[in-house]
């Protein structure tokens, strides 16, 4: 039996990926395409939802897991939806391993491919740290240009749930809320329930959130460098229109995203920005 964390390179549905594993059995799998976290197993249970119909061709965005939305959130600009980072191959750096910790870094820099959309020199890093019962994912953006850099984005986490109608999300009570479905502004309820399409943006809280899925509970924390938290489930009607998701998949997933939606992050020339999301079994 291994006495410390291990790593291996593997082929995941045709995509190069890196797997990190701890002696306790917890593991994470990250595709180099999009620096995309595909799987996180903690406490013997898969914690992320990955669509079995996702296109794994090395060009399309992957549906599920943890997509990196950069340098644009959704369609709030002239770039491809949710930016181009999730469509490109990132470069994996050497893995760092310890007795009960594993760390993987992947990076993406400006190229002819990025400059066709965005005339900006930059380096983006995705840092993935696995510890027993916990996963931290951090995006770092360095401005390597001589002019300011401006971006929006998200860590678009798809959590696996047994039944979204029974799931509860706690911790957003009283936070400013914008309902994108109805274009209505309000304050978040102390306990969020999910019936039908749900697409809301909240002012982020430094107190963190709890996702209750039957007897299973996850703690979700985010750096306030991400100003918003997005909570999304497509509901039955919208899910049926998504070619890369089974029609009933909406029942088994919920997105809780660390995001920058409304006001772009401004990074001066030569400076950097970083923002993390931390997940833990409780």
Secondary structure, DSSP 8 states (H G I E B T S, - for coil): --SS-EEEEEEETTEEEEEEE-TTS-EEEEETBTTEEEEEEETTEE-B-B-TT---SSSS--SBSEEEEEE--TTSSSSSTT-SGGGSB-EE---EE-SSEEEEEEEEE--HHHHTT-----EEEEEEEEETTEEEEEEEEE--SSS-EEEEEEEEEEEE-S-TTT-EEES-TTSEEEETTTTEEEE--SEE---S-EEEEEE--TT-EEEEETTEEEEEEE-TTS-EEEEEE-HHHHHTT-TTS-TTGGGGEEEEEEEEEEEEEEE-TT-EEEEEEEEEE-
